[in-house]
Amino acid sequence: MAIRQPRARHKPPTRPKWQSRYHGARMTPEEYLALPEEKPYLEYVDGVVLQKPMVNSAHLRVVGELCFRFGLYREQHGGAFGPEGRVKLGELPNFRLPDVSYWVAGADASDDAVPTLAVEVRSPGQTLGELREKCHFFRRNGIAAAWLIDPDSRTVEVFEGAQDGEQLGIGAVLAASCLPGFELPLSTLFAVLASD
């Protein structure tokens, strides 16, 4: 009688407890839109669900400061803004969630509407390369301007008009031609990180 050797059991790779079970799943746009809301939020990129990374305190402070400044700007110029608003882009379609978005006065700011400006703030685990590609994607699909903010290096890259990732340093003033009159010195923006 032959003795059967036990088979080695391979454990499936474990995902971090915070990571969604839908991360990496391929599905239709309709299936994605029917998913329950989770945090960190889920995006839909080229038919695949991707979970946004966990943010840290620097990310939260920069987003909070931007929302405060956009609120002041809106009082004078109208429009709408907000963090993590879902945006429908491209023909597939893709559903992305910029860290902060602004819709100028008169622009459609309804659910999934394309904003005038999209802001990405680098979180731990994200590369500048992937965020630059996301900003390029925003621009190719109708968003007038995108800003890529890196709290670690205290820099901002601007994607608007002929500016294709032009890096601004701490002495610069953040502005966009699509938001006339908006000016935010980077020293003021990054002052919220002074305790880091």
C-alpha positions, -999 to 999 in steps of 0.1 A, spaced: 0 0 0 14 33 -11 16 60 15 4 94 3 26 123 12 7 153 25 6 182 0 22 214 10 -5 240 15 2 274 1 -14 302 20 -27 329 -2 -9 362 2 -23 382 30 -33 418 25 -31 445 51 -61 446 74 -70 481 61 -69 471 24 -102 464 7 -109 429 -6 -119 446 -39 -84 461 -44 -71 447 -77 -104 432 -88 -114 436 -124 -151 445 -129 -175 466 -150 -182 502 -142 -216 492 -130 -202 467 -106 -177 493 -93 -205 518 -87 -225 493 -68 -197 486 -43 -201 496 -7 -183 528 3 -149 521 20 -121 541 34 -95 545 21 -117 551 -9 -118 529 -40 -110 542 -75 -118 526 -108 -89 527 -133 -90 509 -167 -115 483 -154 -97 476 -122 -106 487 -86 -77 503 -68 -78 515 -32 -62 548 -24 -34 546 1 -37 553 38 -29 590 45 -7 604 72 -10 636 93 10 656 68 -14 647 40 -44 656 62 -29 689 72 -21 699 36 -56 689 24 -72 708 53 -52 739 45 -61 738 8 -98 733 16 -96 763 40 -80 785 13 -104 773 -14 -133 782 10 -120 817 13 -116 819 -25 -152 806 -31 -166 834 -9 -152 859 -33 -155 841 -66 -181 814 -63 -178 778 -74 -175 746 -54 -147 725 -39 -142 695 -17 -120 666 -8 -122 631 -23 -150 638 -48 -155 611 -74 -148 622 -109 -158 604 -141 -131 606 -168 -124 591 -202 -144 567 -224 -140 535 -203 -150 554 -180 -125 557 -152 -136 570 -118 -109 589 -99 -109 607 -66 -85 636 -65 -75 646 -30 -90 680 -35 -111 694 -64 -123 728 -74 -151 737 -98 -152 773 -109 -185 793 -108 -208 782 -136 -191 748 -140 -211 716 -135 -203 705 -100 -228 676 -98 -219 640 -89 -190 627 -110 -185 661 -128 -151 670 -141 -135 697 -119 -116 727 -131 -86 719 -108 -76 686 -93 -50 683 -65 -30 652 -55 -11 652 -23 16 625 -20 9 599 7 33 573 21 38 545 -4 30 566 -34 57 575 -59 59 609 -76 60 590 -110 25 574 -104 11 607 -93 26 626 -122 9 601 -145 -24 607 -127 -20 644 -132 -13 638 -169 -44 617 -171 -65 645 -155 -52 669 -181 -58 646 -210 -94 642 -199 -106 677 -195 -93 690 -162 -78 724 -168 -51 722 -141 -36 697 -117 -13 703 -88 10 676 -73 20 684 -37 48 666 -19 47 673 18 81 656 23 101 678 -1 77 709 4 73 712 -33 44 715 -58 44 704 -94 20 724 -117 3 708 -147 -15 736 -166 -12 750 -201 25 748 -211 35 738 -175 40 701 -175 52 693 -141 70 726 -134 83 723 -99 77 752 -75 99 756 -44 91 770 -10 95 807 -20 70 804 -48 33 813 -49 8 787 -60 -17 801 -85 -37 788 -115 -50 808 -145 -82 788 -143 -87 802 -108 -82 840 -113 -71 857 -82 -62 826 -62 -27 829 -47 -12 808 -20 24 812 -10 39 778 -5 55 790 27 19 795 40 7 761 27 36 742 42 35 761 75 9 736 86 37 710 86 60 730 110 55 705 138 66 676 116 
